[in-house]
Amino acid sequence: MIISLQLDNDVPLYEQLRNQIVIGIATGELEPEERLPTVRQLADDLGINTMTVNKAYSLLKQEGYIVIDRRHGAKVSPLPQHRSEPSPEMIEELQLIIAQASIQGIGLARFQELCSSIFSSMAYPQSES
């Protein structure tokens, strides 16, 4: 998986890194149980501070996307149990994205088309709920 961080972006680097790893997991670029680079290795590869990578990994661990073992390092978590309802945080993030699309003049049909296209690119089977 190729990670590309935008240094001139308002989104903090640790958050950009976290987001790209989550997308990598969802699209299947990162497989369950796959080992991730060490904090030092990834920081060197990206040319960023080890604390930035550590913060991203800590957040991913807290959210259940990765597991960290002192002896074996970080790896992608096994596939999580599917939830029947989105978390309040996810609803809040979706509300913000929808608000931004609305302000930019993106209509409902186009928004749904974009969502369907992106959703279908994800690697894991989704139920129709």
Protein Blocks (a to p, Z undefined) as FASTA:
>chain_A
ZZdddfkbcbdfklmmmmmmmmmmmnomacghiacddfklmmmmnopafklmmmmmmmmm
mnopaccdfklopaddddddddfbdcfklmmmmmmmmmmmmmnopafklmmmmmmmmmmm
pmbdcddZZ
